[in-house]
Amino acid sequence: MDKFDDSAPAGRDEPVFDAVLYPHRSLSPTGFLILMLAIAGCSTAIGILFWIAGAWPVVGFLGLDVLLIYVAFRLSYRDARRYETLKLTASALSVERFVRGRRVLAEDLQPYWLNVLVEEERSGQNRLILRSHGRSLEVGAFLSPPEKSELADSLRAALAGLRPA
């Protein structure tokens, strides 16, 4: 989760809660470069040993390994360009989902009737569900269980501030 803004609204359309959700990536671009250089360096050293021993075809397979690892990481980083935004105002909770820079989902839910549920599954995973007027929407599917619980608690607190006592 990138940001939370739990400040009180100045007007009806001022956000009470604003969050941008990104998938977690444990390897930074600099870490990726260092890892790829280490893998390429090890493969080169091993390839030289095989070349000297006369098993030169092995060098091609070592290069193929490095290429496949690079492609797998690039695909993973491409998937990291997805994100979701949640913006709560007094009149609506707006949920937008973006994949590779394009908006693929835009939903507005009425906050007065909104239920924020964390459904736990047998596998230990959980789902963060927003329900309002018979509609359900899962948000933050890429978040870890503790992050989903934290987001649910923050969103419930913001909703409680909007509703009359």
C-alpha positions, 0 to 999 in steps of 0.5 A, spaced: 500 500 500 502 506 498 498 511 501 493 513 506 489 519 507 485 519 513 483 526 514 476 529 515 473 531 509 472 539 507 467 538 502 462 532 500 467 530 494 473 531 498 477 524 499 476 521 506 480 515 504 485 515 499 490 509 497 494 506 491 495 499 492 501 496 488 503 488 488 510 487 492 516 486 489 522 484 493 527 485 488 529 492 486 531 494 479 538 495 482 538 488 485 535 485 479 541 488 475 546 485 480 543 478 480 543 478 473 550 480 473 552 474 478 548 469 474 552 471 467 558 471 471 558 464 474 555 462 467 561 465 464 566 462 468 563 455 468 562 455 460 570 457 460 571 451 464 567 446 459 570 450 453 577 448 456 575 441 457 572 440 450 565 440 452 564 447 448 556 445 446 555 446 454 556 453 453 550 455 449 546 451 454 549 456 460 547 462 455 540 459 454 539 459 462 541 466 463 536 468 457 530 464 460 532 467 467 532 474 464 525 473 461 522 470 467 524 476 471 522 481 465 515 478 465 514 478 473 516 486 472 511 487 467 506 484 471 508 489 477 505 495 473 498 493 475 495 497 481 488 499 484 486 505 487 481 506 492 478 513 493 472 514 499 468 521 499 462 522 502 458 520 496 462 514 493 467 509 494 471 509 487 475 503 485 479 503 479 484 497 477 489 498 472 493 493 468 499 495 464 497 503 464 490 501 462 484 502 466 480 495 466 475 496 472 472 502 474 466 501 480 463 506 484 460 503 491 455 507 495 459 508 502 453 508 507 451 501 505 458 498 504 461 492 508 468 491 508 469 483 509 476 479 510 474 472 508 479 467 510 480 461 506 482 454 508 489 455 505 491 460 509 490 466 504 484 471 505 480 475 500 478 483 501 471 483 499 467 490 498 459 489 498 454 494 497 447 493 494 448 486 492 454 487 489 461 484 491 468 486 489 475 483 491 480 488 492 488 488 493 488 480 491 495 481 490 496 484 497 499 479 503 494 477 508 497 482 513 496 488 508 489 486 507 487 486 514 490 493 515 487 496 509 480 493 511 481 496 518 483 503 515 477 503 510 472 501 516 475 506 520 474 511 514 467 509 513 465 509 520 467 517 520 462 518 515 456 514 518 452 518 523 453 515 530 
